[in-house]
């Protein structure tokens, strides 16, 4: 459970994980995904709820009374209505439910029209993308600003859950892409420092170095100030952690092999050094003065 925390600071953890099975590395990647998904849900719901409510309020302000009966749209008694919200940056929405002439993409592009709603069809045009959607023949709907505001919470939840779902799916699809980048980075470093780490262990390392990158992603997602070119920061983190882990890596066989201890040789009994004869003679022989004293005593007798 504390693996992602250890992966932030412990190179010993990386070295031990590289000697484990590949299934544990895969489970670690999925575990990081679950942590990221929970954070996305909480951050999006807490910070996105006020934003969604503000968007719905503006949408209700610009929305006219729209009635759909048996697949036919009616707005303002089939009179042409032009809506130009400032939030659309120069684009506009046109209701022309009495129109029967065909609509061409060039017409919408020249008028900067994002949506054109006729009696039977809804046209969409943005950056050379043109799409026409026919209203179902059995559709019967009444849309008014009052109805939108009364259901603001439900509409906001639908918008938020849709956005959360898109973010979570995108994060899931990003996992193999990020692992591939980390693997290539580790492989380049492994060759540059002339290490003997195998490709399989580098792939497992690529799964575990996702932990610090996941932390950066969550902080960047929660912060109002986004890190520019964050993918470059990810590659730098991959490189730093991979280099330190590869430099400290020891193959499992060598790590498991006990050190051979050589038995100590018994110390040989060395004979005590005998003093030299000259020294003993000097110590034992009496001094010349002693000899003279002995001769004097004999003369007196």
One Martini backbone bead per residue (centre of mass of N, CA, C, O) as a GRO file, in nm:
protein
  301
    1UNK     BB    1   0.055   0.064  -0.017
    2UNK     BB    2   0.349   0.229   0.015
    3UNK     BB    3   0.493   0.226  -0.261
    4UNK     BB    4   0.458   0.521  -0.377
    5UNK     BB    5   0.619   0.649  -0.144
    6UNK     BB    6   0.890   0.495  -0.177
    7UNK     BB    7   0.925   0.587  -0.486
    8UNK     BB    8   1.019   0.888  -0.404
    9UNK     BB    9   1.310   0.799  -0.221
   10UNK     BB   10   1.377   0.483  -0.282
   11UNK     BB   11   1.623   0.290  -0.432
   12UNK     BB   12   1.586   0.017  -0.292
   13UNK     BB   13   1.303  -0.032  -0.401
   14UNK     BB   14   1.374  -0.052  -0.701
   15UNK     BB   15   1.575  -0.286  -0.684
   16UNK     BB   16   1.373  -0.494  -0.563
   17UNK     BB   17   1.153  -0.470  -0.794
   18UNK     BB   18   1.335  -0.570  -1.036
   19UNK     BB   19   1.331  -0.877  -0.896
   20UNK     BB   20   1.048  -0.903  -0.964
   21UNK     BB   21   0.758  -0.944  -1.098
   22UNK     BB   22   0.561  -0.825  -1.359
   23UNK     BB   23   0.282  -0.826  -1.209
   24UNK     BB   24   0.362  -0.618  -0.993
   25UNK     BB   25   0.409  -0.386  -1.191
   26UNK     BB   26   0.121  -0.381  -1.305
   27UNK     BB   27  -0.025  -0.334  -1.039
   28UNK     BB   28   0.113  -0.064  -0.978
   29UNK     BB   29  -0.007   0.088  -1.221
   30UNK     BB   30  -0.307   0.045  -1.136
   31UNK     BB   31  -0.281   0.180  -0.862
   32UNK     BB   32  -0.211   0.460  -0.972
   33UNK     BB   33  -0.473   0.491  -1.133
   34UNK     BB   34  -0.667   0.488  -0.892
   35UNK     BB   35  -0.554   0.737  -0.754
   36UNK     BB   36  -0.599   0.930  -0.992
   37UNK     BB   37  -0.906   0.890  -1.023
   38UNK     BB   38  -0.987   0.994  -0.744
   39UNK     BB   39  -0.861   1.277  -0.777
   40UNK     BB   40  -1.025   1.362  -1.023
   41UNK     BB   41  -1.303   1.348  -0.895
   42UNK     BB   42  -1.257   1.546  -0.659
   43UNK     BB   43  -1.144   1.793  -0.811
   44UNK     BB   44  -1.371   1.826  -1.023
   45UNK     BB   45  -1.611   1.853  -0.828
   46UNK     BB   46  -1.511   2.087  -0.649
   47UNK     BB   47  -1.411   2.290  -0.889
   48UNK     BB   48  -1.651   2.237  -1.118
   49UNK     BB   49  -1.928   2.313  -1.003
   50UNK     BB   50  -1.923   2.628  -1.027
   51UNK     BB   51  -1.860   2.633  -1.330
   52UNK     BB   52  -2.110   2.481  -1.429
   53UNK     BB   53  -2.320   2.678  -1.311
   54UNK     BB   54  -2.224   2.925  -1.477
   55UNK     BB   55  -2.276   2.804  -1.758
   56UNK     BB   56  -2.581   2.753  -1.719
   57UNK     BB   57  -2.665   3.043  -1.671
   58UNK     BB   58  -2.573   3.145  -1.952
   59UNK     BB   59  -2.739   2.951  -2.118
   60UNK     BB   60  -3.015   3.052  -2.012
   61UNK     BB   61  -2.984   3.347  -2.106
   62UNK     BB   62  -2.956   3.264  -2.431
   63UNK     BB   63  -3.211   3.096  -2.424
   64UNK     BB   64  -3.477   3.021  -2.586
   65UNK     BB   65  -3.782   2.922  -2.689
   66UNK     BB   66  -3.804   2.567  -2.734
   67UNK     BB   67  -3.989   2.372  -2.979
   68UNK     BB   68  -4.069   2.019  -3.010
   69UNK     BB   69  -4.267   1.869  -3.282
   70UNK     BB   70  -4.235   1.597  -3.451
   71UNK     BB   71  -3.936   1.709  -3.545
   72UNK     BB   72  -4.007   2.024  -3.499
   73UNK     BB   73  -3.872   2.342  -3.494
   74UNK     BB   74  -3.953   2.621  -3.262
   75UNK     BB   75  -3.868   2.980  -3.290
   76UNK     BB   76  -4.012   3.269  -3.268
   77UNK     BB   77  -4.212   3.209  -3.497
   78UNK     BB   78  -3.985   3.156  -3.722
   79UNK     BB   79  -3.768   3.352  -3.644
   80UNK     BB   80  -3.481   3.508  -3.666
   81UNK     BB   81  -3.195   3.417  -3.449
   82UNK     BB   82  -2.926   3.599  -3.293
   83UNK     BB   83  -2.636   3.468  -3.116
   84UNK     BB   84  -2.360   3.652  -2.923
   85UNK     BB   85  -2.144   3.531  -2.732
   86UNK     BB   86  -1.849   3.622  -2.580
   87UNK     BB   87  -1.743   3.323  -2.516
   88UNK     BB   88  -1.709   3.255  -2.847
   89UNK     BB   89  -1.514   3.445  -2.996
   90UNK     BB   90  -1.716   3.550  -3.256
   91UNK     BB   91  -1.926   3.349  -3.241
   92UNK     BB   92  -2.243   3.201  -3.351
   93UNK     BB   93  -2.606   3.164  -3.315
   94UNK     BB   94  -2.864   3.019  -3.529
   95UNK     BB   95  -3.218   3.075  -3.570
   96UNK     BB   96  -3.389   2.910  -3.867
   97UNK     BB   97  -3.690   2.749  -3.878
   98UNK     BB   98  -3.795   2.861  -4.178
   99UNK     BB   99  -3.588   2.713  -4.333
  100UNK     BB  100  -3.536   2.540  -4.671
  101UNK     BB  101  -3.263   2.579  -4.749
  102UNK     BB  102  -2.964   2.494  -4.805
  103UNK     BB  103  -2.656   2.414  -4.636
  104UNK     BB  104  -2.324   2.550  -4.624
  105UNK     BB  105  -2.009   2.573  -4.505
  106UNK     BB  106  -1.933   2.853  -4.620
  107UNK     BB  107  -2.159   3.012  -4.484
  108UNK     BB  108  -2.068   2.961  -4.190
  109UNK     BB  109  -1.775   3.060  -4.212
  110UNK     BB  110  -1.835   3.357  -4.303
  111UNK     BB  111  -2.036   3.401  -4.033
  112UNK     BB  112  -1.934   3.254  -3.774
  113UNK     BB  113  -2.099   2.981  -3.745
  114UNK     BB  114  -2.160   2.723  -3.521
  115UNK     BB  115  -2.482   2.731  -3.521
  116UNK     BB  116  -2.762   2.587  -3.715
  117UNK     BB  117  -3.118   2.617  -3.677
  118UNK     BB  118  -3.367   2.439  -3.803
  119UNK     BB  119  -3.661   2.266  -3.835
  120UNK     BB  120  -3.479   1.969  -3.893
  121UNK     BB  121  -3.179   2.092  -3.847
  122UNK     BB  122  -2.838   2.059  -3.720
  123UNK     BB  123  -2.564   2.277  -3.751
  124UNK     BB  124  -2.202   2.227  -3.772
  125UNK     BB  125  -1.913   2.467  -3.745
  126UNK     BB  126  -1.548   2.390  -3.712
  127UNK     BB  127  -1.263   2.394  -3.849
  128UNK     BB  128  -1.368   2.229  -4.111
  129UNK     BB  129  -1.618   2.119  -3.946
  130UNK     BB  130  -1.899   1.939  -4.074
  131UNK     BB  131  -2.239   1.905  -3.938
  132UNK     BB  132  -2.547   1.703  -3.975
  133UNK     BB  133  -2.856   1.692  -3.774
  134UNK     BB  134  -3.136   1.520  -3.738
  135UNK     BB  135  -3.444   1.529  -3.618
  136UNK     BB  136  -3.643   1.338  -3.467
  137UNK     BB  137  -3.972   1.257  -3.547
  138UNK     BB  138  -4.052   1.188  -3.220
  139UNK     BB  139  -3.986   1.464  -3.109
  140UNK     BB  140  -4.066   1.610  -2.767
  141UNK     BB  141  -3.976   1.945  -2.676
  142UNK     BB  142  -3.916   2.175  -2.392
  143UNK     BB  143  -3.728   2.487  -2.393
  144UNK     BB  144  -3.631   2.687  -2.110
  145UNK     BB  145  -3.488   2.885  -1.882
  146UNK     BB  146  -3.648   2.772  -1.640
  147UNK     BB  147  -3.585   2.471  -1.681
  148UNK     BB  148  -3.280   2.494  -1.660
  149UNK     BB  149  -3.269   2.615  -1.369
  150UNK     BB  150  -3.428   2.383  -1.226
  151UNK     BB  151  -3.193   2.168  -1.360
  152UNK     BB  152  -2.899   2.246  -1.283
  153UNK     BB  153  -2.788   2.010  -1.113
  154UNK     BB  154  -2.832   1.784  -1.318
  155UNK     BB  155  -2.671   1.911  -1.549
  156UNK     BB  156  -2.406   1.946  -1.395
  157UNK     BB  157  -2.361   1.642  -1.336
  158UNK     BB  158  -2.348   1.551  -1.627
  159UNK     BB  159  -2.105   1.722  -1.705
  160UNK     BB  160  -1.907   1.619  -1.489
  161UNK     BB  161  -1.924   1.311  -1.546
  162UNK     BB  162  -1.830   1.336  -1.834
  163UNK     BB  163  -1.556   1.466  -1.773
  164UNK     BB  164  -1.452   1.245  -1.584
  165UNK     BB  165  -1.467   1.012  -1.784
  166UNK     BB  166  -1.269   1.130  -1.988
  167UNK     BB  167  -1.024   1.157  -1.795
  168UNK     BB  168  -1.001   0.859  -1.709
  169UNK     BB  169  -0.969   0.734  -1.988
  170UNK     BB  170  -0.719   0.899  -2.066
  171UNK     BB  171  -0.542   0.789  -1.833
  172UNK     BB  172  -0.556   0.490  -1.918
  173UNK     BB  173  -0.435   0.535  -2.211
  174UNK     BB  174  -0.157   0.664  -2.096
  175UNK     BB  175   0.005   0.437  -1.967
  176UNK     BB  176   0.165   0.303  -2.207
  177UNK     BB  177   0.297   0.568  -2.299
  178UNK     BB  178   0.459   0.628  -2.035
  179UNK     BB  179   0.612   0.360  -2.022
  180UNK     BB  180   0.759   0.393  -2.292
  181UNK     BB  181   0.918   0.645  -2.218
  182UNK     BB  182   1.061   0.525  -1.968
  183UNK     BB  183   1.200   0.292  -2.117
  184UNK     BB  184   1.368   0.458  -2.318
  185UNK     BB  185   1.520   0.619  -2.105
  186UNK     BB  186   1.648   0.374  -1.957
  187UNK     BB  187   1.792   0.252  -2.207
  188UNK     BB  188   1.978   0.489  -2.265
  189UNK     BB  189   2.118   0.492  -1.988
  190UNK     BB  190   2.215   0.198  -1.988
  191UNK     BB  191   2.403   0.242  -2.238
  192UNK     BB  192   2.572   0.486  -2.140
  193UNK     BB  193   2.678   0.326  -1.861
  194UNK     BB  194   2.722   0.021  -1.919
  195UNK     BB  195   2.493  -0.167  -1.844
  196UNK     BB  196   2.332  -0.506  -1.755
  197UNK     BB  197   2.042  -0.446  -1.778
  198UNK     BB  198   1.758  -0.572  -1.861
  199UNK     BB  199   1.467  -0.524  -2.033
  200UNK     BB  200   1.271  -0.634  -1.820
  201UNK     BB  201   1.373  -0.453  -1.584
  202UNK     BB  202   1.322  -0.184  -1.727
  203UNK     BB  203   1.016  -0.220  -1.749
  204UNK     BB  204   0.968  -0.228  -1.445
  205UNK     BB  205   1.092   0.045  -1.388
  206UNK     BB  206   0.885   0.206  -1.566
  207UNK     BB  207   0.648   0.151  -1.368
  208UNK     BB  208   0.770   0.281  -1.099
  209UNK     BB  209   0.840   0.580  -1.216
  210UNK     BB  210   0.534   0.683  -1.207
  211UNK     BB  211   0.502   0.804  -0.924
  212UNK     BB  212   0.625   1.096  -0.947
  213UNK     BB  213   0.451   1.171  -1.195
  214UNK     BB  214   0.175   1.144  -1.059
  215UNK     BB  215   0.218   1.371  -0.857
  216UNK     BB  216   0.254   1.596  -1.065
  217UNK     BB  217  -0.020   1.562  -1.204
  218UNK     BB  218  -0.203   1.622  -0.959
  219UNK     BB  219  -0.090   1.903  -0.892
  220UNK     BB  220  -0.145   2.024  -1.176
  221UNK     BB  221  -0.455   1.969  -1.177
  222UNK     BB  222  -0.515   2.139  -0.906
  223UNK     BB  223  -0.381   2.375  -1.026
  224UNK     BB  224  -0.418   2.694  -1.169
  225UNK     BB  225  -0.109   2.651  -1.240
  226UNK     BB  226   0.035   2.547  -1.519
  227UNK     BB  227   0.265   2.339  -1.663
  228UNK     BB  228   0.476   2.383  -1.906
  229UNK     BB  229   0.574   2.124  -2.069
  230UNK     BB  230   0.537   1.857  -1.880
  231UNK     BB  231   0.674   1.625  -2.043
  232UNK     BB  232   0.964   1.717  -1.988
  233UNK     BB  233   0.954   1.668  -1.684
  234UNK     BB  234   0.900   1.367  -1.701
  235UNK     BB  235   1.165   1.286  -1.842
  236UNK     BB  236   1.353   1.389  -1.622
  237UNK     BB  237   1.247   1.203  -1.401
  238UNK     BB  238   1.305   0.940  -1.540
  239UNK     BB  239   1.613   0.983  -1.560
  240UNK     BB  240   1.690   1.016  -1.262
  241UNK     BB  241   1.568   0.752  -1.146
  242UNK     BB  242   1.701   0.552  -1.343
  243UNK     BB  243   1.997   0.614  -1.283
  244UNK     BB  244   1.993   0.545  -0.978
  245UNK     BB  245   1.886   0.254  -1.005
  246UNK     BB  246   2.100   0.136  -1.200
  247UNK     BB  247   2.355   0.206  -1.027
  248UNK     BB  248   2.227   0.014  -0.773
  249UNK     BB  249   2.217  -0.242  -0.918
  250UNK     BB  250   2.166  -0.596  -0.829
  251UNK     BB  251   2.172  -0.896  -0.892
  252UNK     BB  252   2.013  -1.159  -0.750
  253UNK     BB  253   2.241  -1.365  -0.744
  254UNK     BB  254   2.450  -1.181  -0.597
  255UNK     BB  255   2.272  -1.099  -0.356
  256UNK     BB  256   2.214  -1.408  -0.255
  257UNK     BB  257   2.509  -1.456  -0.224
  258UNK     BB  258   2.720  -1.559  -0.001
  259UNK     BB  259   2.978  -1.493   0.181
  260UNK     BB  260   3.307  -1.597   0.194
  261UNK     BB  261   3.458  -1.737   0.483
  262UNK     BB  262   3.766  -1.744   0.605
  263UNK     BB  263   3.950  -1.917   0.799
  264UNK     BB  264   4.133  -1.882   1.066
  265UNK     BB  265   4.455  -1.887   1.144
  266UNK     BB  266   4.652  -2.014   1.361
  267UNK     BB  267   4.860  -1.913   1.586
  268UNK     BB  268   5.191  -1.916   1.623
  269UNK     BB  269   5.429  -2.032   1.839
  270UNK     BB  270   5.660  -1.824   1.962
  271UNK     BB  271   5.960  -1.798   2.063
  272UNK     BB  272   6.137  -1.669   2.288
  273UNK     BB  273   6.361  -1.434   2.311
  274UNK     BB  274   6.693  -1.456   2.349
  275UNK     BB  275   6.940  -1.337   2.493
  276UNK     BB  276   7.236  -1.230   2.460
  277UNK     BB  277   7.543  -1.301   2.583
  278UNK     BB  278   7.656  -1.018   2.615
  279UNK     BB  279   7.431  -0.908   2.793
  280UNK     BB  280   7.448  -1.112   3.029
  281UNK     BB  281   7.738  -1.054   3.098
  282UNK     BB  282   7.696  -0.760   3.173
  283UNK     BB  283   7.480  -0.810   3.401
  284UNK     BB  284   7.646  -1.038   3.580
  285UNK     BB  285   7.892  -0.884   3.594
  286UNK     BB  286   8.100  -0.734   3.780
  287UNK     BB  287   8.236  -0.468   3.870
  288UNK     BB  288   8.546  -0.343   3.904
  289UNK     BB  289   8.505  -0.218   4.189
  290UNK     BB  290   8.427  -0.481   4.334
  291UNK     BB  291   8.703  -0.622   4.305
  292UNK     BB  292   8.873  -0.418   4.467
  293UNK     BB  293   8.717  -0.448   4.736
  294UNK     BB  294   8.790  -0.750   4.782
  295UNK     BB  295   9.106  -0.715   4.795
  296UNK     BB  296   9.119  -0.527   5.045
  297UNK     BB  297   9.005  -0.729   5.253
  298UNK     BB  298   9.227  -0.941   5.228
  299UNK     BB  299   9.476  -0.761   5.325
  300UNK     BB  300   9.371  -0.702   5.609
  301UNK     BB  301   9.382  -1.005   5.698
   0.00000   0.00000   0.00000
